[in-house]
């Protein structure tokens, strides 16, 4: 693979470089990067996908890959947050919001040659609804349970009641999905990557494999860990997954119903370290990577690289698991933790330009954000006084933070942890560090309530405040470890309110209530940057980090 310096890349980009750089990156793949195939685009990913079946996933690195091969009934407008048609050209619901009708595009073909029909859509939803055994673990069915509740036969008392009732196909190009109760999750939930539509033939093959295990020992089904079985309708099809080298290869699908992909081959190469991703881009080994360190933006731009910044649509927060120890169940202790944190310093030193201190668990770009919430200024002495009043001057906390990852809301987890550790210790709190590998250790440990305090965040899936608030506070969860029936009732009322304007007002009231109850401390919202080489026509950047790489081409 040819290595070029940043300065050389900048010069070449102004002359005839596209072929030089593409040939360099594609030469190891027996692809000359020119002519009819339009070349190979290589993207540096922060982590491996968990699965090639998006229905079994809940993480952004997986969805970045599967989004290119699988499509959903609804989609989000390029560069925005509003819903548009996906596999369904149009859709509508009954007045109660319990029956959703999707009018499918004609002439859509799956990667294995089968046609998209209403029956195929129903087969997918019925498959998710009828999952059993290990599939009912939230590690594999997080989004199904979050949006549609439980299953045809729940096997655990902790599994929510199902809200999905069924799906019918009155004709070849129509699917009608019925739910028991209206929810703010609809129609946005129909755009989630986890609900990408698979071909009927692939669903039959999936049934021959089974997930296994429990807790931290879950094994994904074999079909989801190798290329060759999964089949969607997207502009690319998955053709190889070299797990040993952290590389997934997708090839342009020539029978795609929409505009053809601008490159013949798309490769996601895992490069966990942020500096290594930047160096790979500068060397010409990759053509792009995500979550650019704020300090690197100006340098990359000066060397001719493209570094577009997305709009703010995320939240970073310090979570508190209240039932881990008695002290964390006391409001004064949680207030002390909030006052100990210098969030302004985190925004100033760790986030890109445009980052802001979060005052609540909904970013300011989402309707339902309130201007009338209780805030907690950095005040170490106030924190000490609150701990003393609560009788917890000797408070000690296990503080979990993730390793081997960068997230859109958390560009440098270890650095953010160190700043907060120092803040908490200045307020007299003893901190016991608990670093954990992001996938699966950290996500499973925090979800199971295994940390006193921890760093996590959320990038919105669609533009409704319930997608943030409902993710955390709709019901009891081990992650937060509290029972608050008043809050749960407020969430249920907002979720079932059909009038959007009224629902937004309910969200504002919930934000105000949550910041008084203080289950955790919102820290910041960040506009994450993504970088591309000079020879690339990049995709439209998405505030949801949902870029469509079929839009990529070489100049």
C-alpha positions in Angstrom: 0.0 0.0 0.0 1.5 3.3 -1.0 2.2 5.7 1.8 2.0 9.5 1.1 2.6 12.4 3.4 -0.1 14.9 4.3 1.6 17.6 2.3 2.0 15.3 -0.7 -1.7 14.4 -0.4 -2.7 18.0 -0.5 -0.6 18.7 -3.6 -1.8 15.6 -5.4 -5.4 16.4 -4.6 -5.0 19.6 -6.7 -3.6 17.7 -9.7 -4.6 14.2 -10.7 -4.4 12.3 -7.5 -7.7 10.5 -7.2 -6.4 7.6 -9.2 -3.0 7.5 -7.4 -4.5 7.3 -3.9 -7.3 4.9 -4.9 -4.8 2.6 -6.7 -2.5 2.7 -3.6 -5.3 1.7 -1.2 -6.9 -0.8 -3.6 -3.7 -2.5 -4.9 -3.6 -5.0 -2.1 -7.1 -6.1 -3.1 -6.5 -6.8 -6.8 -8.6 -3.8 -7.7 -7.1 -1.1 -9.8 -9.5 1.5 -8.4 -10.4 2.8 -11.9 -12.8 2.2 -14.7 -16.2 0.7 -14.3 -15.9 -0.4 -10.6 -15.3 3.2 -9.4 -12.6 2.1 -6.9 -12.4 1.0 -3.3 -13.3 3.4 -0.4 -11.7 2.5 2.9 -13.1 3.9 6.2 -11.3 3.7 9.5 -13.7 2.4 12.2 -13.2 2.7 15.9 -14.4 -0.8 16.6 -15.5 -4.1 15.1 -19.2 -4.6 14.4 -20.8 -7.0 16.9 -22.9 -8.7 14.2 -23.8 -8.6 10.5 -27.5 -8.8 11.6 -28.5 -5.4 12.8 -31.4 -6.8 14.7 -29.0 -8.3 17.2 -27.1 -5.0 17.7 -27.4 -1.8 19.7 -24.0 0.0 18.9 -23.1 2.6 16.4 -20.1 0.7 15.0 -22.3 -2.2 14.0 -24.9 0.0 12.5 -22.4 2.0 10.5 -21.7 -1.2 8.6 -25.1 -2.8 8.4 -26.8 0.5 7.4 -25.1 0.2 4.0 -26.6 -3.2 3.4 -30.0 -3.1 5.1 -32.8 -0.6 4.7 -35.8 0.2 7.0 -39.4 1.0 6.3 -38.7 4.7 7.0 -35.5 6.7 6.9 -34.2 10.0 8.0 -33.6 12.9 5.5 -30.0 13.3 4.4 -28.3 15.7 6.8 -31.3 16.2 9.0 -33.6 14.5 11.5 -37.0 14.4 9.8 -38.5 11.2 8.7 -38.8 10.3 5.0 -39.8 7.2 3.1 -37.4 4.3 3.1 -38.6 0.9 1.7 -42.0 2.4 2.2 -42.7 5.3 -0.1 -45.6 6.5 2.0 -47.2 5.6 5.3 -50.0 6.5 7.6 -51.6 5.5 10.9 -55.1 5.3 12.2 -56.3 8.1 14.6 -55.4 6.1 17.7 -51.8 5.5 16.5 -52.1 1.7 16.9 -52.3 0.7 13.2 -49.5 1.7 10.9 -49.8 1.1 7.1 -46.7 1.1 4.9 -47.0 1.4 1.1 -43.9 -0.3 -0.2 -41.7 0.6 -3.2 -42.2 -1.5 -6.3 -39.3 -3.3 -7.9 -37.1 -3.6 -4.8 -34.8 -6.6 -4.9 -32.9 -8.3 -2.1 -29.3 -9.2 -2.5 -30.2 -12.9 -3.0 -32.6 -12.0 -5.8 -35.9 -12.2 -3.9 -38.4 -9.4 -4.1 -39.6 -7.0 -1.4 -43.3 -7.7 -0.5 -45.6 -7.0 2.3 -45.3 -10.6 3.4 -41.5 -10.3 3.6 -41.9 -7.3 5.9 -44.3 -9.2 8.1 -42.0 -12.2 8.2 -39.2 -9.9 9.7 -41.4 -8.4 12.4 -42.9 -11.7 13.3 -39.4 -13.2 13.6 -38.4 -10.5 16.1 -41.6 -11.0 18.0 -41.2 -14.7 18.3 -37.6 -14.7 19.5 -37.0 -17.0 22.4 -34.2 -18.2 24.7 -30.9 -16.2 24.4 -32.5 -13.8 21.9 -34.7 -12.4 24.7 -31.5 -11.1 26.4 -31.3 -7.3 26.0 -27.7 -7.8 24.6 -29.3 -9.2 21.5 -32.8 -7.7 21.4 -32.3 -4.3 23.0 -34.0 -2.2 20.4 -36.9 -4.6 19.9 -37.7 -4.4 23.6 -37.2 -0.7 23.7 -39.6 0.0 20.9 -42.0 -2.9 20.7 -41.7 -4.4 24.2 -41.5 -8.1 24.8 -42.2 -11.3 22.9 -45.0 -13.7 22.0 -43.9 -15.7 25.1 -41.8 -13.8 27.6 -39.3 -16.0 29.5 -38.4 -13.5 32.2 -40.4 -11.4 34.6 -38.0 -8.5 33.8 -39.0 -8.5 30.1 -41.6 -5.8 29.3 -45.1 -6.7 28.1 -45.2 -6.9 24.3 -46.7 -3.9 22.5 -46.4 -5.5 19.1 -49.7 -7.3 18.1 -49.1 -8.4 14.6 -48.5 -7.7 10.9 -50.6 -8.3 7.8 -50.0 -7.9 4.1 -53.4 -7.1 2.5 -51.7 -7.0 -0.9 -48.2 -7.5 -2.4 -46.9 -4.0 -1.7 -48.6 -3.2 1.6 -47.7 -4.1 5.2 -50.0 -3.2 8.1 -48.4 -3.3 11.6 -50.6 -3.2 14.7 -49.5 -2.3 18.2 -51.5 -2.5 21.4 -50.9 1.0 22.6 -49.8 4.3 20.9 -46.3 5.4 21.6 -43.9 8.3 20.9 -41.6 5.6 19.6 -43.8 5.5 16.4 -43.3 6.2 13.6 -39.6 7.0 14.4 -38.9 3.5 15.6 -39.6 2.2 12.1 -36.5 4.0 10.9 -34.1 2.3 13.4 -31.2 0.4 11.9 -32.1 -2.6 14.1 -35.2 -3.1 12.1 -33.5 -3.4 8.7 -35.5 -5.8 6.5 -34.0 -9.1 5.6 -34.9 -11.4 2.7 -37.3 -14.3 3.4 -34.7 -16.8 2.1 -32.1 -15.5 4.6 -34.6 -15.6 7.4 -35.0 -19.3 6.7 -31.2 -19.8 6.9 -31.0 -17.8 10.1 -33.4 -20.3 11.7 -30.8 -23.0 11.4 -28.4 -21.1 13.8 -29.0 -20.3 17.4 -27.6 -17.8 19.8 -26.4 -19.4 23.1 -25.3 -18.5 26.6 -26.3 -16.0 29.3 -25.0 -12.8 30.9 -21.4 -12.1 29.8 -21.1 -15.4 27.9 -23.5 -14.9 25.1 -22.5 -16.3 21.7 -23.9 -14.7 18.6 -25.4 -17.1 15.9 -22.9 -18.2 13.4 -24.7 -16.6 10.4 -24.3 -13.2 11.9 -20.5 -13.6 12.3 -19.6 -14.3 8.7 -20.5 -13.0 5.2 -22.6 -15.0 2.8 -26.0 -15.5 4.6 -27.3 -12.0 5.5 -29.2 -10.3 2.6 -30.8 -6.9 2.7 -31.9 -4.4 0.0 -29.2 -1.8 0.4 -26.8 -0.3 -2.1 -24.0 -2.6 -0.9 -24.0 -6.3 0.0 -21.7 -7.8 2.6 -19.1 -10.0 0.8 -16.4 -10.6 3.4 -15.7 -10.2 7.2 -12.0 -10.8 8.1 -12.5 -10.7 11.8 -8.9 -11.5 12.6 -7.8 -8.3 10.8 -10.9 -6.3 11.7 -12.0 -5.7 8.2 -15.5 -5.8 6.6 -15.9 -5.6 2.9 -19.1 -4.6 1.0 -19.6 -4.7 -2.7 -21.9 -2.5 -4.8 -25.2 -4.1 -5.4 -25.9 -3.6 -9.1 -29.6 -4.4 -8.8 -30.2 -1.7 -6.2 -33.6 0.1 -6.6 -32.2 3.6 -6.1 -29.1 5.5 -7.3 -26.1 3.2 -7.6 -23.3 3.5 -5.1 -20.5 5.8 -6.2 -17.7 3.3 -5.4 -17.5 -0.4 -6.3 -16.2 -1.6 -3.0 -16.6 -0.2 0.6 -14.2 -1.4 3.3 -14.5 -0.8 7.1 -11.1 -1.3 8.7 -11.0 -1.3 12.5 -8.4 1.0 14.0 -9.2 1.4 17.7 -6.7 4.1 18.5 -7.7 7.7 17.6 -4.1 8.8 16.8 -3.7 5.7 14.6 -6.8 6.5 12.6 -5.5 10.0 12.0 -2.1 8.7 10.9 -3.7 6.2 8.6 -5.6 9.0 6.9 -2.6 11.2 6.6 -0.6 8.2 5.2 -3.2 7.5 2.5 -4.0 4.0 4.0 -7.7 5.0 4.5 -10.0 7.6 3.0 -11.9 8.7 6.1 -12.6 8.1 9.8 -15.0 9.4 12.4 -14.8 11.1 15.7 -11.9 13.4 14.9 -10.1 14.6 18.1 -10.8 18.4 18.5 -7.1 19.2 18.5 -6.6 17.5 15.1 -9.3 19.4 13.2 -7.2 22.5 12.3 -4.1 20.4 11.4 -6.0 18.1 9.1 -7.8 21.0 7.4 -4.5 22.9 6.9 -3.2 19.8 5.1 -6.1 19.7 2.7 -8.3 17.1 4.4 -12.0 17.6 4.6 -13.4 17.7 8.2 -17.1 18.5 8.2 -18.8 18.9 11.6 -22.2 17.5 12.3 -25.0 19.3 14.2 -25.5 18.6 17.9 -27.8 15.7 18.6 -26.3 13.9 21.6 -25.8 13.8 25.3 -22.9 12.7 27.5 -23.8 12.0 31.1 -22.5 10.7 34.4 -24.9 7.9 35.4 -25.5 7.0 39.0 -26.7 3.5 40.0 -28.8 4.4 43.1 -29.3 1.0 44.6 -25.5 0.1 44.5 -25.1 1.7 47.9 -27.4 3.5 50.3 -25.6 6.9 49.9 -26.4 7.1 46.2 -30.1 6.8 47.0 -30.0 10.1 48.9 -30.7 13.3 46.9 -28.1 15.4 48.8 -25.3 13.0 47.8 -26.3 13.1 44.1 -26.5 16.9 44.3 -23.0 16.9 45.8 -21.7 14.8 42.9 -23.2 17.3 40.5 -21.7 20.3 42.2 -18.3 18.7 42.3 -18.2 18.3 38.5 -16.5 21.1 36.4 -18.4 20.4 33.2 -17.4 23.7 31.7 -13.8 22.5 31.8 -14.7 19.3 30.0 -16.4 21.2 27.2 -13.5 23.7 26.9 -10.7 21.1 26.9 -12.2 17.9 25.5 -14.9 18.8 22.9 -14.8 20.4 19.5 -15.9 23.9 18.8 -19.7 24.1 19.3 -19.8 21.7 22.3 -22.0 23.0 25.1 -22.6 22.1 28.7 -25.8 20.1 29.0 -28.4 21.3 31.5 -30.7 18.3 31.1 -31.0 14.9 29.4 -32.3 16.3 26.1 -30.0 18.3 23.8 -31.0 21.9 23.1 -31.7 21.0 19.4 -34.7 18.7 20.3 -38.2 19.9 21.0 -39.0 19.4 24.7 -35.8 21.0 25.9 -36.7 23.3 28.9 -35.2 26.6 29.8 -36.5 26.2 33.4 -34.6 23.3 34.9 -32.6 23.3 38.1 -28.9 23.6 37.4 -25.8 22.6 39.4 -22.8 25.0 39.1 -19.3 23.8 39.8 -18.9 24.4 43.6 -16.6 22.0 45.5 -17.3 23.6 48.9 -21.1 23.2 48.3 -20.4 19.6 47.4 -18.5 19.1 50.7 -21.3 20.7 52.7 -24.0 18.5 51.1 -22.0 15.4 51.8 -21.5 16.5 55.4 -25.2 17.2 55.9 -26.0 13.7 54.6 -23.4 12.1 56.8 -21.3 10.8 54.0 -18.0 12.8 54.2 -16.2 9.5 53.6 -18.0 8.6 50.4 -16.1 6.2 48.1 -17.3 5.4 44.6 -16.5 2.8 41.9 -16.2 4.9 38.8 -16.5 2.9 35.5 -15.2 4.3 32.2 -14.7 2.7 28.8 -11.5 1.8 27.0 -10.7 1.1 23.4 -13.5 3.3 22.1 -14.4 6.8 21.1 -18.1 7.9 20.9 -19.7 10.9 19.2 -20.6 12.4 22.6 -17.3 11.2 24.3 -14.2 11.7 22.1 -11.6 10.8 24.8 -13.2 8.7 27.6 -10.0 8.3 29.7 -9.2 12.0 29.6 -12.8 12.9 30.6 -12.6 10.3 33.4 -9.4 11.8 34.7 -10.9 15.3 34.8 -14.0 14.1 36.7 -11.9 12.0 39.0 -9.9 15.0 40.0 -13.1 17.1 40.5 -14.7 14.5 42.7 -11.5 14.0 44.8 -11.3 17.8 45.3 -14.8 17.6 46.9 -13.6 14.9 49.3 -14.9 11.8 47.4 -12.7 8.8 47.1 -12.7 7.4 43.5 -11.9 3.8 42.7 -11.2 3.6 38.9 -12.9 0.7 36.9 -11.7 0.7 33.3 -13.5 -1.7 31.1 -13.3 -2.6 27.4 -16.3 -1.1 25.6 -17.7 -4.1 23.8 -19.1 -6.2 25.5 -17.7 -5.6 29.0 -18.5 -2.0 29.6 -21.9 -1.9 27.9 -23.1 -5.0 29.7 -21.6 -4.0 33.1 -23.3 -0.6 33.1 -26.6 -2.0 31.8 -26.6 -4.6 34.6 -26.0 -1.9 37.3 -22.4 -2.9 38.0 -21.0 0.6 38.7 -21.6 3.2 41.3 -21.1 6.0 38.7 -20.2 5.7 35.0 -19.8 7.6 31.8 -22.3 7.0 29.0 -24.2 8.9 26.4 -26.7 8.8 23.6 -27.0 10.0 20.0 -30.6 10.3 19.1 -32.2 7.8 16.7 -35.0 10.2 15.6 -36.3 13.6 16.5 -38.5 13.1 19.5 -37.5 13.8 23.1 -38.9 10.4 24.1 -36.0 8.8 22.2 -33.8 10.3 24.9 -35.9 10.4 28.0 -37.7 7.1 27.3 -34.4 5.4 26.8 -33.5 5.9 30.4 -36.5 6.8 32.5 -39.6 5.0 31.2 -39.4 2.3 33.8 -37.1 0.7 36.3 -33.7 -0.4 34.9 -30.7 -1.9 36.6 -28.5 0.8 35.0 -30.1 3.5 37.1 -31.3 1.4 40.0 -34.3 3.5 41.2 -38.1 3.2 41.4 -39.9 6.5 40.8 -43.5 5.8 40.0 -44.3 9.5 39.5 -41.7 9.8 36.9 -42.7 6.6 35.2 -46.3 7.8 35.1 -45.2 11.1 33.5 -43.2 9.2 30.9 -46.2 6.9 30.1 -48.5 9.9 29.7 -46.1 11.7 27.3 -45.5 8.5 25.3 -49.2 8.0 24.7 -50.1 11.6 24.0 -51.1 11.9 20.3 -50.9 15.7 20.0 -47.3 16.7 19.2 -47.5 20.2 20.8 -49.0 18.8 24.0 -46.4 16.1 24.1 -43.6 18.6 23.8 -45.0 20.5 26.8 -45.0 17.2 28.8 -41.4 16.6 27.8 -40.5 20.0 29.2 -42.2 19.2 32.5 -40.4 15.8 32.6 -37.0 17.5 32.0 -37.7 19.8 34.9 -38.7 17.0 37.2 -35.7 14.8 36.3 -33.2 17.6 37.0 -34.8 18.0 40.5 -34.7 14.2 41.1 -31.2 14.0 39.6 -30.8 10.4 38.7 -27.5 11.3 37.0 -25.7 14.4 35.8 -25.9 15.5 32.1 -22.5 16.7 31.1 -22.4 18.0 27.5 -23.6 17.9 23.9 -21.0 17.6 21.2 -20.9 18.2 17.4 -18.7 15.3 16.3 -16.4 15.8 13.3 -15.7 13.3 10.5 -12.6 13.4 8.2 -12.1 12.5 4.5 -9.1 12.6 2.2 -8.9 15.4 -0.4 -9.7 13.1 -3.3 -13.2 12.1 -1.9 -16.6 13.4 -2.6 -17.9 12.7 1.0 -21.4 11.7 2.0 -23.9 14.1 3.5 -23.0 14.2 7.2 -25.8 13.3 9.6 -26.5 14.7 13.1 -27.6 11.2 13.9 -24.2 9.9 12.6 -26.1 7.9 10.0 -24.0 8.6 6.9 -24.9 6.8 3.7 -21.6 5.7 2.1 -23.3 5.0 -1.2 -23.0 8.8 -1.7 -19.2 8.6 -1.7 -17.3 8.8 -4.9 -13.7 9.8 -5.9 -12.9 13.1 -7.6 
